[in-house]
Amino acid sequence: MAREECKALLDALNKTTACYHHLVLTVGGSADTQDLREELQKTRQKARELAMATGARLTVALRDRSLATEERTEFERLWVAFSGCLDLLEADMQRALALGAAFPLHAPRRPLVRTGVAGGSSAVAARALSTRSLRHEAESDFDVADLPQLEREVLQVGEMIDDMEMKVNVPRWTVQARQAAGAELLSGASAGASSAGGISVEERAGLCDPSKALAATVFSAVLLVAVALALCVAKLS
């Protein structure tokens, strides 16, 4: 029960962190607006709430000495994934702080970068907050007033990372993955290719037979030599 709850919280944190990352990439660009800054603030608050809840439950589970070996291994995998989400969230919050200070909307010191991206980002923020629609209620100077709060929250996330590493010692390099890196991408690509063209993995491997490749190389070399000799003979005659 505890493991499923931690997985659900981690999935929600992962989704919210990814949405926040997507929103941060728009700051300072041609699609940057007051609504975007408000959406960033609400999304990062949601991410921080999920991070605190996930961290608390994982800490309790991993500090339980009566936990079975298999269960501990699963919780350690979740802990490593949680640490990665926190690192990404902290980096994106720092990026949002730097870009927000460099590109204030109502006291512009420089024009927004023409990235070619246009349109609103409310759909991404609503997905992160698990709502159908998002109401914008920020005041006109919200983007500048929010910067000190964002700076404090960046420090708080950094302290959260340090605190959890002190409470639970799970070195990332000791946690083994269940499958090879990129296995899900390879499986998805092979499934799509086989359904589209009906070519199996064995058939694709047969197309890259080393003996056939060597024969093709030798034939190409012989052909080049023959062409060179023909040109020489033509010039001499």
N, C-alpha and C positions, 0 to 999 in steps of 0.2 A: 504494500500500500504506500509506504513512504517513498519507495523508488519510483512508482508511477506518478506520484505527486510531484517529485523533483523533476522527472522528465517533462511533465506538462508545464511546469514553471519555466524550465530551461528552454523549451520550444517557444513559449511566449516571449521570453527574453531575447532569444535569437532573432525572432521575427521583428520585434520592436527595435533592436539594435541595428538590424539591416535596413529598416525603414529610416531610422535616424541617419545612418550613413548616407543613404540616398538623398535625404533632404539637405545634409551639410554640403554635398557636392554642388548645390545650386546657389549657395550663399556667395554674393559678390558678382553673380552672373546676370545675364539679361532677364532671367526669370525671377530674380530676387525681389521680394515684396514684403510689406509689413505683415501680411498674413503668414508668409513663410516663417518669419522670425517667431511669431506666436506658435505656429505648429511645431517648430523646433523645441521651444520651451516645454510644451505639453508632452511631446514625445520623449524628451530626455527625462522628464519627471516620471513618466510611466516606466521607462527603462530602469531608473534608479529604484523605484518601488519593487519592481520584479527582481532586481539584483539583490536587494536586501532580503527579500523573502526567500529567494533561492539559496543564497549564501547561508542563511540561518538554518535552513533545513538540512543542507548538505553537511554543515559543520556538526550538527547534532548526530547525524548518521555516522559520519566518519570518526567521531570521537567515542563511539560505542565500541568497547573492546569485545563485547560478546557477538559482534557481527560476524557472520560466516564468511569464509574466504571468497566464495563466489560473489556474494552480495557486496563485499568490500571492493572487489575488482570492478563491479559495475558502477558503484558510487564514485570510485576514483576516476573512471572514464567521464562520468558526468561532471566531476570537479574540474578536470582538465578543460572540458568544453566550456564550462562556466568561466574559468579563468581567461580563456580566449575571448569570450564575449565582453568581459570587463576590460580587457586590454584594448579591444577595438572601440568600446564606448568611451574610454578615457582619451584615446587618440583623437576620436571624432569631436569630442567636446573641446579639446584644446584647439583643433582646427576651426571649429565654429567660433571660439573666442577670438582667435587671431583674425579671421575673416570679418567677423562682426565689428571689431575695432577698426579694421582697415577700410571697411565699406559701410559707414553709418548712412542710413537712408534719408534722414531729415536734416542732416548737416554734412552733405557730401564733400569730401576732400578730393575725391577722384571719381571719374565716371565708372559705372558698372561695366564689367567685361562683357563684350558681345560674344557670347558663346554659341549663339544660334538656337539655344533652348528657350522655348516659350511655353506658356500655359501654367495653370495652377498645380499645386502639389497637395491639395486637400485630400485627394483620394488615397495617397500614400500615408498621410498622417492619420486619416480615419481608419485605415487598415491597422496601423500600429496601435491605435487606441481602442480597436475593436468596437467602433461605432459606425453607423451608416452615414452620418453627416457630422460636420464639425462647425461649430459656431465660433466666429471670430469676434472677440470683445476687447482686444488690446487697445490702449490709447495710442495717440500719435507718436509719442516719444518712447514707445515700448522697447524698440531695438537697442537704444542707448541705456535705458534704465535696467535692462535685463543683464547687461554685461557684468556688473559686480556680482550678481547672484550666480551667474554661470561660472565666474572665476572661483567662487567659494565651493561650488559643487564639483568642479574639477579637482580641487584639493581633497574634498570628501571622498571622491571615488578612489583617488590615489591612496588615501588612508585606509579605505575599505580593502583594497588589494593587499596592502602591507599587513593589515590586521588578520585577514583570513590566512595568509601565508604563515603567520605566527601561530595561529590556532591549530591549523591542519598542515602537516608536512607531507605533501604529495608531489615529489619531483616529477615534472612532466615527462622527462625522458625514461622514467620507469614504467609508464603506462603504455601497454601495447594495444594497438588498434586491432579491431576484429578482422579487417580486410586491408588489402594493399591500398596505397594512396592512389586516388583516382579510379578505384574499382567501379564505383557507381557510375562514373562518366563513361567508362569503357563499356560497361554492360548496357547502358542506355544507347550508346552509339551503335553497338553491335546489333541490338534489337531493332533499331530503326533501319539499319542497312539491310538486315535480313528480310524485314517485312517489305521494304521498298524494292529490292532487287532480287530477293530470293537466293542470295549467295551465302553459303555457310562459311564458318570460320575456317574449316579445313580447306574449302575451295580457294579462299583468299590466300591461305598459306601456300597452297600449291602454285599460285601465280608468282610467288617470290622464291621458287626453288633455286638454291645456290648453283646447282649444275647448269640449269637453264640460263641463269644470269652470266655464268662464266662462258658458256657457248656463245651467247649474244655478244659479249665483249670481244672475244677472239674474232668472231665474224666481222664486227665493226672495224677492228684493227686491220684485218686483211683487206677489207674494202677500201680503207683509207690509203693503204700502201699501193693498191692497184690504181687508184685514181692519181696518186702522185707520180707513179711510173708512166701513166698515160700522158700526163701533162709534160713530163720531161721529154718523152719521145716526140711529142708534137712540136716542142720548141726546137729540138735538134733537127727535125726534118724541115 
